[in-house]
Amino acid sequence: MADPPDAACNILFTSVGRRVALIRHFQATLASLGLRGRVIGVDASADAPAFHVVDAAYKICRIDDPAYIQTLAGICAQERVRLLFPLIDTDLLVLSQSRSAFEAVGTTAVVSDPGLVSLALDKAMTSQFFSAHGVATPRVFDTHTIAWGDLAYPLFLKPRDGSASQGAVKIRDERELRFFLDYIPRPMLQEFVQGREVTLDILFDDSGRVRCIVPRMRMEVRSGEVSKALVVDDPRLLDEAWRVAGLLPGARGCINMQCFAAAQGEITFVEINPRFGGGVPLSLQAGADFPRWIIQMSRGCDPGDVSAAYRKHVCMLRYDDAVFLDHYPQ
């Protein structure tokens, strides 16, 4: 059912951290649509930079606190939040499992189903899913039974449940492998894949249908987040991306997948991240206005065919900015 024309559209983001560009885009989108609405941010840290950009900020307990969902739902009720978006991996499963708690106060948690979230957060399950559906993905080695003398280097090691490239490392020889197997928790060993590293920003509607995919090549990454990227024009890559995205069960809102496009033609998929990626401002700048389309769909207005509604060859070159406070809160 569509909202009344004058209904407010308040939006809340969890773990806002440094996501200033995304928040500003949502604020601008509400204004451009002529909608009344505020953008609210919550975070466990009182010095989150985005706290000084949102229209209202709340310091909240951590996601593993038993009171988290009740506290967050209370904020949603108080602020009459229409849409809720998680921004980091640790929030995803709990919020997905608790959607009914937010529905009870009139808030839609824009997050994929628990099954897909669990699949995405466990990198071994992600690999098994890709393999089961005939999607090219790096070979995984059992670290308990590997034949050391038969391994071909380089290899790639990462935590099975890692995030933001933390603990991910290229392994060049047996000495490094033995060291990092002891150092990295729940390690997952894979073949090392080369090629252009591409992130696919994907929009799903409430029925789980793919509406738009933007391929952006990662030119430079800093601390696990892209700092330089380019929207690429690669029909072969895009065709495979649409095929793979259509396999994802229970996807909702904006998610991203990561893949490698080899010069020889093979496209290898490595990860699924069911949330707004850190580099999504590039896709938004290129014209893939996911926030606008999500807000429109939430109000019963379909944006139409937006599958190709973005410009190719748009480049993002990030730089540091800062928030300055004259009086830091005690």
Backbone torsions as a table, in degrees:
resi	resn	phi	psi	omega
1	MET	NA	134.7	-178.8
2	ALA	-74.9	149.1	176.3
3	ASP	-72.4	155.7	169.2
4	PRO	-59.4	149.1	-175.6
5	PRO	-56.6	-30.5	-176.3
6	ASP	-97.2	8.6	-177.7
7	ALA	-67.0	136.7	178.1
8	ALA	-70.8	149.9	178.3
9	CYS	-125.1	80.3	177.8
10	ASN	-84.5	139.7	-173.1
11	ILE	-126.7	136.8	179.9
12	LEU	-122.8	137.7	174.9
13	PHE	-116.2	135.2	173.4
14	THR	-93.0	151.4	177.9
15	SER	49.8	58.5	-173.1
16	VAL	-66.6	-33.6	174.4
17	GLY	48.8	-115.4	-177.0
18	ARG	-108.6	16.3	-171.3
19	ARG	-81.3	52.4	-174.6
20	VAL	-65.5	-45.7	-176.6
21	ALA	-61.2	-42.6	-179.8
22	LEU	-65.0	-42.9	-179.1
23	ILE	-64.2	-43.4	178.6
24	ARG	-62.1	-35.0	178.9
25	HIS	-65.8	-41.9	177.2
26	PHE	-62.9	-40.8	177.7
27	GLN	-61.4	-44.2	179.1
28	ALA	-66.1	-34.8	180.0
29	THR	-65.6	-44.6	177.4
30	LEU	-57.8	-43.4	-179.7
31	ALA	-65.5	-42.1	-177.5
32	SER	-68.7	-27.6	176.9
33	LEU	-84.0	-4.9	-179.5
34	GLY	70.3	30.1	-176.6
35	LEU	-101.0	142.2	168.6
36	ARG	-75.8	135.3	179.3
37	GLY	172.0	153.6	177.6
38	ARG	-123.6	152.5	175.5
39	VAL	-105.8	121.7	-175.4
40	ILE	-112.2	141.8	178.8
41	GLY	-125.4	141.2	172.1
42	VAL	-124.2	150.7	179.0
43	ASP	-161.5	152.0	177.6
44	ALA	-77.2	-14.1	-178.9
45	SER	-108.8	129.3	-178.4
46	ALA	-73.4	-15.5	-179.2
47	ASP	-104.8	28.4	174.0
48	ALA	-64.4	124.5	-178.8
49	PRO	-55.2	-37.0	-177.8
50	ALA	-66.7	-15.9	175.5
51	PHE	-58.3	-25.0	-175.4
52	HIS	-97.4	10.9	177.4
53	VAL	-117.9	-34.1	-179.3
54	VAL	-66.4	163.3	178.8
55	ASP	-79.2	-22.7	175.3
56	ALA	-152.5	137.7	-176.5
57	ALA	-125.7	139.6	178.0
58	TYR	-131.1	124.7	169.5
59	LYS	-79.6	131.4	-172.8
60	ILE	-131.6	161.6	176.2
61	CYS	-66.3	167.3	-179.2
62	ARG	-72.2	161.6	-176.3
63	ILE	-62.7	-26.9	-179.3
64	ASP	-86.0	2.1	174.9
65	ASP	-77.0	132.5	-179.5
66	PRO	-58.6	-21.4	-178.0
67	ALA	-89.2	0.2	-171.6
68	TYR	-59.9	-52.9	-175.1
69	ILE	-63.5	-44.4	179.3
70	GLN	-61.6	-41.7	179.1
71	THR	-65.2	-45.6	-178.7
72	LEU	-66.1	-41.5	177.7
73	ALA	-63.0	-34.7	177.1
74	GLY	-64.6	-40.4	176.6
75	ILE	-64.6	-41.7	179.1
76	CYS	-61.2	-41.4	179.3
77	ALA	-66.8	-44.4	-178.7
78	GLN	-62.9	-41.0	-176.9
79	GLU	-92.2	1.0	-178.9
80	ARG	51.7	54.6	-176.8
81	VAL	-75.0	131.4	178.3
82	ARG	-89.4	-46.2	-175.6
83	LEU	-126.9	136.8	178.4
84	LEU	-121.7	132.3	-179.2
85	PHE	-126.5	126.0	170.2
86	PRO	-83.3	146.3	-175.8
87	LEU	-118.5	-8.6	176.7
88	ILE	-130.7	158.9	-173.4
89	ASP	-60.5	-38.4	-174.3
90	THR	-63.6	-22.7	-179.5
91	ASP	-83.2	-21.1	-164.1
92	LEU	-60.9	-52.9	-172.1
93	LEU	-68.1	-44.3	-179.0
94	VAL	-61.9	-43.8	179.7
95	LEU	-68.3	-37.4	178.2
96	SER	-63.6	-41.5	-179.9
97	GLN	-72.6	-14.9	-173.9
98	SER	-113.1	20.9	-175.5
99	ARG	-58.9	-34.1	-179.2
100	SER	-64.2	-31.8	178.5
101	ALA	-64.4	-32.4	178.9
102	PHE	-83.4	-35.5	175.9
103	GLU	-59.3	-32.9	-178.8
104	ALA	-65.1	-22.6	178.7
105	VAL	-109.6	14.7	175.3
106	GLY	85.1	17.5	-178.1
107	THR	-110.8	134.3	174.1
108	THR	-98.3	117.8	174.4
109	ALA	-81.9	110.9	-177.4
110	VAL	-84.3	86.3	-176.6
111	VAL	-150.1	148.7	-178.1
112	SER	-68.9	167.0	-179.1
113	ASP	-64.8	154.1	-178.6
114	PRO	-54.8	-35.3	-179.1
115	GLY	-61.7	-45.1	179.9
116	LEU	-70.4	-38.5	179.1
117	VAL	-62.0	-44.9	178.7
118	SER	-62.2	-41.2	177.8
119	LEU	-61.2	-41.6	-177.1
120	ALA	-73.4	-36.1	-176.4
121	LEU	-74.5	-21.3	178.2
122	ASP	-103.7	105.9	-173.5
123	LYS	-63.4	-29.5	177.3
124	ALA	-68.7	-41.4	176.8
125	MET	-64.7	-37.0	177.2
126	THR	-60.7	-45.9	179.5
127	SER	-61.7	-43.7	179.2
128	GLN	-63.6	-38.5	178.7
129	PHE	-62.9	-47.9	179.3
130	PHE	-59.5	-46.7	-178.0
131	SER	-62.0	-41.7	-178.1
132	ALA	-64.6	-24.5	-177.9
133	HIS	-105.3	16.8	176.2
134	GLY	69.7	27.0	179.1
135	VAL	-99.2	128.2	179.7
136	ALA	-61.6	130.2	-179.5
137	THR	-150.4	154.3	-177.5
138	PRO	-60.7	143.1	176.0
139	ARG	-65.8	139.1	179.8
140	VAL	-107.9	136.2	179.6
141	PHE	-106.9	135.4	176.0
142	ASP	-73.7	113.0	-175.5
143	THR	-69.3	-13.7	179.9
144	HIS	-87.0	-20.5	-174.4
145	THR	-126.2	12.6	-176.0
146	ILE	-64.4	144.1	173.5
147	ALA	-93.0	104.4	-170.9
148	TRP	-55.9	-38.7	-176.4
149	GLY	-74.0	-14.4	-176.7
150	ASP	-96.9	-3.8	-176.3
151	LEU	-75.8	140.4	177.1
152	ALA	-108.9	120.8	-178.3
153	TYR	-95.2	154.8	5.8
154	PRO	-79.0	161.5	174.0
155	LEU	-125.6	177.6	-179.6
156	PHE	-132.3	131.1	-177.7
157	LEU	-124.5	135.6	178.7
158	LYS	-152.8	158.9	175.5
159	PRO	-65.8	140.2	-179.4
160	ARG	-61.0	-30.3	-179.7
161	ASP	-118.7	32.5	-176.3
162	GLY	-76.8	172.3	-178.9
163	SER	-151.2	149.6	175.4
164	ALA	54.9	34.2	177.2
165	SER	64.4	12.6	178.7
166	GLN	-69.1	128.1	179.5
167	GLY	80.4	-0.5	179.1
168	ALA	-83.4	131.7	-174.2
169	VAL	-148.4	141.9	173.3
170	LYS	-80.5	129.1	-177.1
171	ILE	-103.3	121.7	-174.2
172	ARG	-99.6	-19.5	-178.7
173	ASP	-161.6	176.7	-176.6
174	GLU	-64.0	-36.0	-179.8
175	ARG	-60.6	-45.2	178.0
176	GLU	-65.6	-39.1	-179.1
177	LEU	-62.6	-46.4	-179.9
178	ARG	-61.9	-39.4	179.7
179	PHE	-65.1	-52.2	-173.8
180	PHE	-73.0	-24.2	174.2
181	LEU	-62.9	-31.8	176.6
182	ASP	-82.6	-23.7	-172.3
183	TYR	-90.6	-38.2	-173.7
184	ILE	-91.6	126.9	178.8
185	PRO	-70.7	141.0	178.8
186	ARG	46.2	58.7	-173.5
187	PRO	-70.7	145.8	175.8
188	MET	-125.9	120.5	-175.4
189	LEU	-102.4	127.9	-177.9
190	GLN	-131.5	161.8	170.0
191	GLU	-66.8	151.7	-179.6
192	PHE	-87.5	124.0	-177.0
193	VAL	-105.9	134.8	178.1
194	GLN	-112.0	159.2	-179.1
195	GLY	137.3	-178.7	176.8
196	ARG	-69.4	127.1	178.0
197	GLU	-86.9	121.4	-173.7
198	VAL	-124.4	133.1	170.7
199	THR	-101.6	134.8	-179.9
200	LEU	-109.0	109.9	173.3
201	ASP	-82.6	125.0	-171.5
202	ILE	-127.8	132.8	176.3
203	LEU	-108.4	126.9	174.1
204	PHE	-113.1	145.7	174.2
205	ASP	-89.7	-175.5	-174.8
206	ASP	-65.8	-20.3	179.1
207	SER	-89.8	-0.1	-179.9
208	GLY	85.1	15.0	-179.8
209	ARG	-88.9	137.0	177.9
210	VAL	-72.2	130.2	-179.2
211	ARG	-112.3	-30.2	-178.7
212	CYS	-159.8	143.9	174.8
213	ILE	-134.8	128.5	177.7
214	VAL	-117.5	118.6	176.5
215	PRO	-90.7	120.8	178.6
216	ARG	-123.3	123.4	-179.0
217	MET	-79.1	132.6	179.1
218	ARG	-84.5	108.5	-179.2
219	MET	-85.9	-34.3	179.0
220	GLU	-152.5	137.9	-179.2
221	VAL	-124.8	137.3	178.5
222	ARG	-131.3	123.1	179.8
223	SER	55.1	38.8	175.5
224	GLY	83.5	-4.4	-179.0
225	GLU	-120.8	140.8	-175.3
226	VAL	-67.4	136.3	177.6
227	SER	-113.2	-23.2	175.2
228	LYS	-137.7	131.2	-176.4
229	ALA	-153.8	161.2	-175.3
230	LEU	-141.1	131.2	172.7
231	VAL	-73.4	119.5	-172.6
232	VAL	-100.2	156.8	177.3
233	ASP	-110.5	97.1	-175.7
234	ASP	-143.6	88.8	-177.0
235	PRO	-56.1	-37.8	179.6
236	ARG	-62.3	-45.6	177.5
237	LEU	-62.9	-43.3	-177.0
238	LEU	-66.3	-40.1	177.8
239	ASP	-59.3	-44.2	179.7
240	GLU	-69.4	-35.0	178.3
241	ALA	-63.3	-42.4	177.5
242	TRP	-64.2	-38.7	179.0
243	ARG	-63.9	-47.3	-177.0
244	VAL	-69.0	-41.0	179.0
245	ALA	-59.9	-35.5	179.3
246	GLY	-68.1	-11.8	179.1
247	LEU	-87.6	-15.4	-171.5
248	LEU	-74.8	121.8	-177.0
249	PRO	-84.4	128.4	173.4
250	GLY	74.8	24.8	178.7
251	ALA	-77.4	140.5	179.5
252	ARG	-141.1	145.8	175.2
253	GLY	68.6	-147.5	-178.4
254	CYS	-95.2	128.0	172.3
255	ILE	-131.9	172.2	171.6
256	ASN	-139.8	152.1	173.7
257	MET	-121.7	152.8	177.6
258	GLN	-117.2	139.7	-179.2
259	CYS	-148.2	168.4	175.2
260	PHE	-120.2	131.6	177.4
261	ALA	-106.9	108.3	-177.8
262	ALA	-79.2	153.9	179.6
263	ALA	-62.3	-28.9	-179.0
264	GLN	-76.7	-10.7	175.4
265	GLY	118.1	-20.9	-177.2
266	GLU	-75.2	140.7	177.7
267	ILE	-113.7	120.3	-174.2
268	THR	-113.6	122.5	-177.5
269	PHE	-95.0	139.0	-174.2
270	VAL	-123.3	-35.0	-174.2
271	GLU	-146.2	156.9	171.9
272	ILE	-124.9	130.7	177.8
273	ASN	-127.1	102.5	-173.5
274	PRO	-82.5	64.9	179.3
275	ARG	-165.8	173.4	171.7
276	PHE	-64.3	124.6	177.9
277	GLY	-76.8	160.5	-179.2
278	GLY	-63.2	-26.7	-178.5
279	GLY	-96.5	9.9	-176.8
280	VAL	-62.6	-23.8	175.9
281	PRO	-54.4	-28.1	176.9
282	LEU	-64.4	-46.4	179.4
283	SER	-62.3	-38.7	178.9
284	LEU	-65.0	-43.1	179.3
285	GLN	-63.8	-32.0	-179.6
286	ALA	-75.8	-6.6	176.6
287	GLY	112.6	-7.3	176.4
288	ALA	-81.6	83.8	-170.1
289	ASP	-84.9	70.5	-179.1
290	PHE	-53.7	-45.1	179.0
291	PRO	-57.1	-45.5	179.2
292	ARG	-59.8	-45.8	-176.0
293	TRP	-69.5	-37.1	177.6
294	ILE	-64.7	-44.9	179.2
295	ILE	-63.2	-44.0	179.1
296	GLN	-60.1	-46.5	-179.0
297	MET	-64.7	-34.7	179.0
298	SER	-66.8	-20.4	180.0
299	ARG	-102.5	12.7	175.5
300	GLY	81.5	17.5	179.9
301	CYS	-115.8	110.9	-178.5
302	ASP	-78.0	131.1	-178.2
303	PRO	-75.0	-5.7	-179.9
304	GLY	85.7	-157.9	-178.8
305	ASP	-79.0	107.1	-179.9
306	VAL	-115.5	17.3	-173.2
307	SER	-60.6	-30.1	-178.8
308	ALA	-122.8	27.5	-174.2
309	ALA	-86.2	55.2	176.2
310	TYR	-154.9	160.3	-179.1
311	ARG	-96.1	139.8	177.5
312	LYS	-88.3	160.9	176.4
313	HIS	69.6	15.0	173.9
314	VAL	-77.6	135.3	-175.5
315	CYS	-117.3	144.1	176.0
316	MET	-117.2	125.8	175.5
317	LEU	-121.1	103.1	-175.3
318	ARG	-82.5	153.3	175.0
319	TYR	-143.0	165.3	-178.1
320	ASP	-77.8	140.7	172.0
321	ASP	-133.1	173.8	-174.6
322	ALA	-148.1	155.9	169.9
323	VAL	-109.8	129.6	-178.8
324	PHE	-112.2	132.1	-179.0
325	LEU	-116.9	126.1	177.9
326	ASP	-72.8	-31.7	-177.4
327	HIS	-132.8	99.4	-179.4
328	TYR	-72.9	130.1	-177.3
329	PRO	-65.2	141.2	178.3
330	GLN	-74.0	NA	NA
